[in-house]
Amino acid sequence: MYYFIRLSFFLLCSALAAAQHFNWKYPSGADNFGDWRAKQDRPKVQEPAAVPQEKQLVREPLAWRFPTPPPEEEPRFPTNFELKTPLAADSVSAICGENSVRVEAKRDLLGIGVPVQTADVSLGGCPATGEDNQVMIFESELHGCGSELLMSEDLFVYAFTLSYTPSPLGGSKIVRTRDVQVSIQCQYPRKQDVSSGLVDPTWSPFSFTLATEESLYFSFTLMTDDWQSPRPSDDFMLGDVLKFEVLVKQFHHSPLKVTVDHCVATVSPSVDTVPRYAFLGNSGCMFDSQLTGSSSRFLPRSQDDKLRFELEAFRFQQDESGTIYITCGVKATVATAAVDATNKACSFSNGWTEASGMNQACSCCDTNCGAESQSLLTGTGAQWQQERAIGPISIKEKPLW
């Protein structure tokens, strides 16, 4: 028995020594035995060793460069190449008659093989009166379609302008042709019978028929504010009033009365340019006061051979030059001629009034007062008319401070 106890004690001491040597841990209780076994069976994870990092510095500049582009080859032109010299289109012709003109324009107006649209071509603002597949035809009286009468010592010259303004292509805002203006003139001798080579004339200019007994001269002058003398400067400010005087000088003639049939303002000397503003028309109706509410008006007439009117200064929108030209058609009739629809000077201010007090003559200003005279001499009611112009007139903006 004694030996058994000593053997048991020896085995227990040996077991404890072995456990201490192998670092065995006993669970504190039976309930934690499963957790202990799980911890013993789990493999240990070895943490990676810390690796020192260092910023790499570029110690030498890079030697790489973009490759050099290959040299451009010289263009090779054909040896027999010749630049074509453009030829004149020769697409417009005119026939001047006794009191009218006929203009024919080819549909290939520009001579480039492309027909133009008829609606894009006009004679002084007048559309074509006829056309076919090849030609557009324009016909007008000598005083119609924006014509301008010029006179020299020997000639009457009626000048027309055939204009082409291309419309945008399709729904775009582009064009592939340019604006074109062709000047057309009909010349008539002043001291001979008129003949165009195609018709036999039946009338002679008034200067031939009446030169021994009359001589007329129209003046169109920009006046000072007191109407005492011509204005020495053509510079104005917005808000100023332009004062014009029309006078017919009659040397060896019975008394005459002067009127203004129409006036147009433009940005260049040509009356056919755009923009343009017809502020007076319909045989003597001042539209500017009616359209814009301005104070523009004819002054009361004091004598038959002189007529004065005022026009408030204006500029065309989006025109930075501020320059305008005023072109008017002035007319003279015998002083005994009645003031009527085609021989009047009407202003608008809460209704139409006439410079001579014959207000009933202005009743047609809101409709149509009839066509202006188409001849320089018409029976007993003799009329003489000319185009007169003033410009350039400079209209500047008033400073704000």
Beta strands, then each sheet from edge to edge (+ up, - down):
strand 1: 92-96
strand 2: 100-106
strand 3: 121-123
strand 4: 130-131
strand 5: 135-141
strand 6: 148-151
strand 7: 155-164
strand 8: 180-189
strand 9: 216-222
strand 10: 235-237
strand 11: 241-250
strand 12: 256-266
strand 13: 276-281
strand 14: 285-286
strand 15: 297-298
strand 16: 306-312
strand 17: 323-334
strand 18: 346-348
strand 19: 352-354
strand 20: 383-396
sheet 1: 1+ 2- 5+ 4-
sheet 2: 3+ 7- 6+
sheet 3: 3+ 7- 8+
sheet 4: 9+ 11- 16+ 15-
sheet 5: 10+ 20+ 17- 12+ 13- 14+
sheet 6: 18+ 19-
end
